[in-house]
Amino acid sequence: MSVFPDAKHLCSWAGLTPTVRCSDKTTRLGHISRQGSPALRAALVEAAQMIPTGGGPLRATFERIAKRRGRKIAKVAIARQILTLCYYGLRDGEIRCLATDRVRGEELEPAA
């Protein structure tokens, strides 16, 4: 994982970050860039499709985004979060981001 300085660079490499168009003070975020590996992106979106059937903080995030922006955008957002969690899991050997439930603000039991 030393190739990527942080998770944002990995997500950008995978094509899961939005395109940005800027002019003076106006910034417009567009669709995902789709640069990088189509197979990785497809696998992550496929994994994100299973999140609503499970539980945990990723499901709560999915439901919150889906209610506000739609299910398709929520799937891509969760795919990016999965890739970010994988980055930190491979880099540090543990996934600390799943330790708290940000929706309710209460501690979750650590995964075994």
LUMFI-893639 format. One record per residue: residue number from 1; residue in one letter; x, y, z of N, C-alpha, C, CB in turn. Coordinates in pm, 1 decimal. Glycine has a CB too. Layout:
# residues N
- nr_rest_nX_nY_nZ_caX_caY_caZ_cX_cY_cZ_cbX_cbY_cbZ
- NUM_A_X_Y_Z_X_Y_Z_X_Y_Z_X_Y_Z
...
# end
This chain:
# residues 112
- nr_rest_nX_nY_nZ_caX_caY_caZ_cX_cY_cZ_cbX_cbY_cbZ
- 1_M_81.1_-119.4_0.0_0.0_0.0_0.0_85.8_126.4_0.0_-92.5_-0.5_119.4
- 2_S_216.0_110.3_-7.1_303.5_227.8_-4.9_297.4_306.6_-135.7_447.1_185.2_22.7
- 3_V_234.7_251.5_-238.3_221.8_322.9_-366.1_131.2_444.1_-350.6_166.8_229.3_-475.6
- 4_F_28.9_432.4_-266.7_-68.1_539.3_-248.0_-42.8_608.9_-114.8_-212.3_484.4_-254.2
- 5_P_-24.1_741.9_-114.9_1.1_812.2_10.7_-117.9_810.2_107.0_38.7_954.4_-18.4
- 6_D_-238.7_808.1_53.6_-356.2_800.8_140.1_-471.3_736.1_63.7_-396.6_942.0_191.1
- 7_A_-582.8_718.4_132.9_-697.9_649.5_74.2_-760.6_728.7_-39.4_-802.1_622.3_180.6
- 8_K_-751.4_861.2_-34.3_-808.0_943.4_-142.1_-738.8_915.5_-274.5_-796.5_1092.5_-107.7
- 9_H_-608.6_895.8_-270.9_-535.1_865.6_-394.0_-575.7_729.1_-449.9_-383.3_869.2_-368.0
- 10_L_-598.6_632.4_-362.0_-643.1_500.3_-407.1_-781.8_508.6_-469.9_-644.0_400.6_-289.9
- 11_C_-872.0_581.1_-407.5_-1006.8_596.7_-462.6_-1004.2_670.1_-596.0_-1096.3_671.5_-363.8
- 12_S_-916.6_766.9_-607.7_-901.9_837.9_-734.0_-846.8_744.9_-841.3_-810.6_959.8_-717.0
- 13_W_-750.2_662.4_-805.5_-692.5_566.7_-899.7_-798.6_466.5_-946.0_-573.1_492.8_-835.4
- 14_A_-887.8_427.2_-856.2_-992.0_330.7_-890.2_-1106.2_394.8_-968.9_-1046.6_266.4_-763.8
- 15_G_-1110.2_526.4_-976.5_-1214.7_594.4_-1052.2_-1343.5_614.8_-975.7_-1243.7_518.6_-1175.1
- 16_L_-1335.7_619.0_-844.2_-1455.5_635.0_-761.5_-1470.4_776.1_-705.8_-1452.8_536.1_-647.6
- 17_T_-1392.1_870.7_-755.4_-1403.5_1009.4_-710.7_-1475.8_1091.4_-816.6_-1264.0_1069.8_-681.0
- 18_P_-1546.3_1196.4_-775.8_-1620.0_1276.5_-873.9_-1526.2_1363.5_-957.4_-1723.5_1364.4_-803.5
- 19_T_-1568.1_1391.7_-1079.1_-1493.7_1486.3_-1161.0_-1523.1_1626.3_-1109.0_-1531.2_1472.9_-1312.5
- 20_V_-1427.5_1715.0_-1122.2_-1441.4_1850.3_-1070.5_-1419.6_1947.8_-1185.1_-1341.3_1877.1_-954.1
- 21_R_-1513.2_2038.4_-1202.6_-1500.4_2144.8_-1301.7_-1507.3_2276.8_-1227.8_-1611.4_2135.3_-1412.3
- 22_C_-1401.7_2356.0_-1240.5_-1390.7_2481.7_-1167.3_-1377.9_2598.9_-1263.1_-1271.3_2478.1_-1072.1
- 23_S_-1439.7_2708.2_-1226.3_-1423.4_2833.3_-1296.4_-1439.4_2944.3_-1193.8_-1525.6_2847.6_-1413.7
- 24_D_-1330.5_3012.6_-1166.3_-1326.1_3117.9_-1067.0_-1374.0_3065.3_-931.7_-1411.2_3237.4_-1111.7
- 25_K_-1488.2_3109.8_-882.0_-1535.1_3066.9_-750.9_-1639.6_2956.4_-758.9_-1591.6_3184.4_-676.1
- 26_T_-1676.7_2916.0_-879.6_-1779.8_2815.6_-897.4_-1715.0_2678.3_-915.6_-1869.8_2850.4_-1018.1
- 27_T_-1758.3_2582.2_-837.4_-1708.5_2445.5_-848.4_-1827.4_2353.5_-869.8_-1627.1_2403.8_-721.6
- 28_R_-1815.2_2265.3_-969.1_-1921.6_2169.5_-997.2_-1864.6_2029.6_-989.5_-1985.6_2195.3_-1135.9
- 29_L_-1922.2_1948.0_-902.7_-1882.6_1808.5_-892.7_-1971.9_1726.9_-984.6_-1891.2_1757.5_-745.9
- 30_G_-1910.7_1645.6_-1068.9_-1985.8_1567.2_-1165.9_-1991.2_1420.1_-1129.3_-1925.6_1583.2_-1302.7
- 31_H_-2006.7_1337.5_-1232.2_-2010.6_1192.3_-1214.7_-1872.2_1140.8_-1177.3_-2061.2_1122.7_-1343.2
- 32_I_-1864.4_1013.3_-1139.3_-1734.2_957.0_-1106.1_-1646.8_956.5_-1230.5_-1748.4_814.0_-1048.3
- 33_S_-1515.9_960.9_-1210.0_-1423.6_978.6_-1321.5_-1407.1_852.8_-1407.0_-1289.7_1021.3_-1269.2
- 34_R_-1427.4_735.7_-1350.5_-1414.1_607.0_-1419.4_-1274.3_583.4_-1476.5_-1515.4_598.3_-1530.8
- 35_Q_-1177.1_650.2_-1420.9_-1038.8_624.0_-1456.5_-992.2_506.4_-1371.7_-948.0_750.7_-1435.0
- 36_G_-914.2_418.8_-1427.0_-863.1_307.6_-1348.4_-928.9_176.7_-1385.9_-882.7_334.2_-1202.0
- 37_S_-920.2_83.1_-1296.4_-962.2_-54.4_-1321.7_-1114.8_-70.2_-1319.8_-899.7_-146.9_-1218.6
- 38_P_-1174.0_-106.6_-1434.5_-1319.2_-130.6_-1434.8_-1357.6_-253.0_-1352.1_-1369.2_-148.0_-1577.7
- 39_A_-1270.1_-353.5_-1347.3_-1301.0_-474.5_-1271.7_-1305.8_-444.3_-1121.4_-1196.5_-584.5_-1301.1
- 40_L_-1211.8_-364.7_-1072.6_-1211.8_-327.9_-930.9_-1335.3_-247.0_-896.7_-1085.6_-248.7_-895.5
- 41_R_-1368.3_-150.2_-981.3_-1485.5_-66.1_-958.1_-1613.2_-150.3_-958.2_-1494.2_44.4_-1064.9
- 42_A_-1624.2_-242.9_-1051.7_-1742.5_-329.0_-1058.5_-1753.3_-418.8_-935.9_-1738.8_-414.3_-1185.1
- 43_A_-1640.9_-470.9_-890.0_-1642.4_-557.1_-771.6_-1683.1_-478.5_-646.7_-1504.4_-621.6_-750.7
- 44_L_-1636.4_-356.2_-636.2_-1671.4_-274.5_-519.8_-1819.2_-235.9_-520.4_-1584.9_-148.6_-515.8
- 45_V_-1871.4_-201.9_-637.4_-2013.7_-167.4_-646.0_-2099.4_-290.8_-619.9_-2047.3_-107.0_-784.6
- 46_E_-2053.1_-407.0_-667.0_-2124.8_-532.4_-640.0_-2128.1_-561.8_-490.0_-2058.8_-649.8_-715.8
- 47_A_-2016.2_-537.4_-421.8_-2012.0_-556.7_-276.8_-2102.1_-455.8_-206.2_-1867.5_-544.4_-224.8
- 48_A_-2107.4_-334.2_-258.2_-2191.3_-230.7_-197.2_-2339.8_-262.4_-213.2_-2160.3_-94.3_-258.9
- 49_Q_-2376.1_-339.4_-314.5_-2516.8_-375.7_-333.6_-2567.0_-467.4_-223.4_-2536.2_-442.6_-468.7
- 50_M_-2476.4_-537.4_-155.8_-2515.6_-629.2_-49.5_-2527.0_-560.3_86.2_-2416.3_-742.6_-40.6
- 51_I_-2481.1_-437.6_96.5_-2482.0_-365.9_224.6_-2623.4_-347.2_280.7_-2415.4_-230.0_208.1
- 52_P_-2726.5_-313.6_200.4_-2859.7_-293.7_259.4_-2919.1_-418.7_323.7_-2953.6_-244.2_154.1
- 53_T_-2872.1_-536.7_286.6_-2925.9_-658.4_346.4_-2857.2_-691.8_477.7_-2912.1_-774.5_250.2
- 54_G_-2741.0_-632.8_504.7_-2667.2_-657.3_628.2_-2697.6_-551.3_731.7_-2517.7_-662.2_601.0
- 55_G_-2606.2_-536.4_824.2_-2623.4_-435.6_928.0_-2495.6_-357.6_946.5_-2665.9_-499.7_1059.7
- 56_G_-2495.1_-274.8_1048.9_-2374.6_-201.0_1082.0_-2373.9_-59.4_1030.5_-2257.2_-272.0_1029.4
- 57_P_-2262.1_8.9_1051.4_-2254.2_149.8_1015.3_-2260.5_174.6_865.2_-2128.2_208.3_1069.6
- 58_L_-2214.2_80.6_784.2_-2222.2_101.2_639.6_-2366.9_99.1_591.6_-2141.1_-5.6_565.9
- 59_R_-2449.5_15.9_652.6_-2590.5_12.6_614.6_-2659.8_142.9_653.2_-2661.3_-106.7_680.6
- 60_A_-2628.1_192.4_771.3_-2688.4_318.4_815.2_-2647.6_432.4_723.0_-2647.8_350.4_960.0
- 61_T_-2521.9_433.2_681.8_-2474.7_535.5_588.3_-2543.9_521.0_454.1_-2322.7_526.9_570.5
- 62_F_-2558.1_396.1_407.3_-2626.3_371.2_280.5_-2768.9_424.5_284.2_-2626.9_221.5_248.4
- 63_E_-2841.7_393.0_389.0_-2981.1_435.5_400.0_-2992.4_587.9_404.5_-3045.5_374.4_524.8
- 64_R_-2900.1_652.5_476.8_-2902.8_798.0_488.0_-2877.6_863.5_352.1_-2798.5_845.6_590.2
- 65_I_-2778.7_812.7_277.7_-2747.0_870.0_146.4_-2856.3_836.6_45.6_-2610.6_818.3_96.1
- 66_A_-2909.4_714.1_51.2_-3013.1_672.4_-44.1_-3140.0_755.1_-27.6_-3045.3_523.6_-26.2
- 67_K_-3173.2_789.2_94.4_-3292.5_870.3_117.7_-3275.2_1010.6_59.9_-3323.2_878.4_267.8
- 68_R_-3154.2_1062.6_68.8_-3127.9_1199.3_25.9_-3094.2_1209.1_-122.4_-3015.4_1257.3_107.1
- 69_R_-3010.4_1113.9_-174.8_-2957.4_1127.7_-310.4_-3001.1_1018.4_-407.6_-2809.4_1130.1_-304.7
- 70_G_-3052.2_904.8_-356.1_-3091.8_794.4_-441.8_-3003.3_672.6_-419.6_-3086.9_836.6_-587.5
- 71_R_-3057.0_555.2_-455.5_-2986.8_429.9_-427.8_-2861.5_411.2_-512.1_-3079.2_314.1_-450.2
- 72_K_-2862.2_456.4_-636.6_-2745.8_436.6_-723.0_-2625.9_517.1_-673.5_-2779.4_475.8_-867.4
- 73_I_-2649.4_640.2_-635.1_-2541.4_723.8_-582.5_-2493.6_668.6_-449.1_-2587.7_870.5_-566.8
- 74_A_-2585.8_617.1_-370.1_-2548.3_558.7_-241.0_-2459.8_436.1_-260.5_-2673.8_521.0_-160.5
- 75_K_-2488.4_354.5_-362.8_-2405.1_236.7_-388.6_-2262.0_276.2_-420.9_-2463.3_154.3_-503.2
- 76_V_-2244.8_378.8_-501.5_-2109.6_423.5_-537.7_-2040.2_484.0_-416.0_-2114.8_526.7_-653.7
- 77_A_-2113.5_557.0_-332.6_-2054.2_615.3_-212.4_-2008.1_506.3_-116.2_-2154.4_708.5_-142.8
- 78_I_-2087.3_401.7_-101.8_-2050.2_291.2_-13.7_-1933.7_213.0_-73.7_-2170.9_198.0_10.7
- 79_A_-1929.9_199.9_-206.5_-1815.9_133.1_-271.3_-1686.9_207.3_-239.8_-1836.7_124.9_-424.6
- 80_R_-1692.4_339.9_-240.3_-1573.5_418.3_-206.4_-1536.5_398.7_-60.0_-1596.7_567.5_-235.8
- 81_Q_-1634.9_390.8_27.8_-1605.6_368.2_168.9_-1544.8_229.5_191.2_-1733.1_384.2_252.7
- 82_I_-1593.4_130.4_117.9_-1537.1_-4.2_129.9_-1390.9_-3.1_87.8_-1617.2_-105.3_44.4
- 83_L_-1359.3_65.8_-23.4_-1221.4_74.1_-69.2_-1134.5_148.1_32.0_-1214.7_143.3_-205.3
- 84_T_-1189.1_252.4_93.2_-1115.1_326.1_195.0_-1086.7_237.5_315.9_-1192.8_451.3_238.0
- 85_L_-1186.1_160.1_359.5_-1166.5_69.2_472.3_-1064.4_-38.8_438.7_-1299.5_5.0_512.7
- 86_C_-1066.8_-87.4_315.8_-968.2_-187.1_272.9_-827.4_-128.5_274.3_-1002.1_-239.5_132.3
- 87_Y_-814.6_-3.8_231.3_-683.8_61.8_231.6_-627.5_66.4_373.4_-694.1_204.5_173.2
- 88_Y_-708.1_116.1_467.8_-659.6_126.7_604.8_-639.3_-9.8_668.8_-755.8_208.4_687.9
- 89_G_-722.9_-107.2_631.2_-704.8_-242.4_682.9_-575.1_-305.0_635.8_-820.7_-329.4_642.0
- 90_L_-539.8_-284.1_509.9_-414.4_-339.1_458.2_-293.4_-261.0_509.4_-415.6_-338.8_305.2
- 91_R_-308.5_-130.1_524.4_-196.3_-48.5_568.8_-165.4_-67.6_716.7_-224.5_96.9_541.4
- 92_D_-270.0_-66.7_800.9_-250.7_-70.7_945.5_-272.2_-208.9_1006.3_-343.2_26.7_1010.9
- 93_G_-337.7_-297.0_932.8_-367.3_-428.0_987.6_-496.3_-432.6_1067.4_-254.8_-472.3_1073.3
- 94_E_-567.0_-321.2_1080.5_-694.8_-317.3_1150.6_-781.2_-207.4_1089.6_-674.5_-293.7_1303.3
- 95_I_-911.6_-221.4_1105.9_-1004.5_-122.0_1052.6_-1066.1_-49.6_1171.2_-1115.2_-188.1_961.8
- 96_R_-1011.8_67.3_1202.3_-1058.6_143.6_1318.3_-1188.4_216.9_1289.0_-952.3_243.1_1362.3
- 97_C_-1220.2_239.6_1163.0_-1337.5_319.6_1126.7_-1468.1_252.0_1165.5_-1337.4_347.5_978.0
- 98_L_-1467.7_121.9_1183.9_-1590.6_50.9_1218.0_-1613.7_44.3_1368.4_-1587.1_-88.9_1160.9
- 99_A_-1533.4_115.3_1447.7_-1544.1_107.5_1592.8_-1660.9_188.4_1647.3_-1416.0_154.6_1656.1
- 100_T_-1707.5_291.4_1575.5_-1818.0_372.2_1625.9_-1927.9_380.6_1522.2_-1770.1_512.6_1664.3
- 101_D_-2048.3_393.4_1570.1_-2163.2_413.4_1483.6_-2191.4_562.8_1481.8_-2288.2_331.1_1532.2
- 102_R_-2159.6_629.1_1371.9_-2169.1_774.8_1365.5_-2313.8_822.9_1358.8_-2092.5_826.6_1245.3
- 103_V_-2405.6_737.3_1317.4_-2544.0_780.9_1304.6_-2605.9_804.5_1441.9_-2625.8_677.5_1226.4
- 104_R_-2584.5_711.1_1534.1_-2642.9_723.9_1666.9_-2541.8_773.3_1770.3_-2700.3_591.2_1710.7
- 105_G_-2413.5_770.5_1736.8_-2312.2_818.7_1828.3_-2281.5_725.4_1943.4_-2353.4_948.1_1881.8
- 106_E_-2313.2_597.1_1931.4_-2285.6_504.3_2038.5_-2181.6_402.6_1993.1_-2414.3_434.3_2084.0
- 107_E_-2113.6_344.7_2087.5_-2007.2_248.8_2057.9_-2067.0_115.8_2014.5_-1915.8_228.9_2180.5
- 108_L_-2000.4_53.6_1916.4_-2039.0_-81.0_1872.4_-1943.1_-181.0_1932.1_-2040.4_-92.3_1717.4
- 109_E_-1985.1_-306.0_1936.3_-1897.2_-412.2_1982.0_-1790.3_-434.2_1876.6_-1976.1_-543.2_2010.0
- 110_P_-1663.1_-450.9_1914.9_-1558.3_-476.7_1816.3_-1580.8_-610.4_1747.3_-1420.2_-474.1_1882.6
- 111_A_-1554.0_-611.8_1615.9_-1571.8_-735.3_1538.2_-1463.0_-834.3_1574.1_-1570.0_-706.4_1386.0
- 112_A_-1501.2_-959.1_1585.5_-1404.7_-1063.8_1621.9_-1330.9_-1113.2_1501.1_-1474.1_-1180.1_1690.7
# end
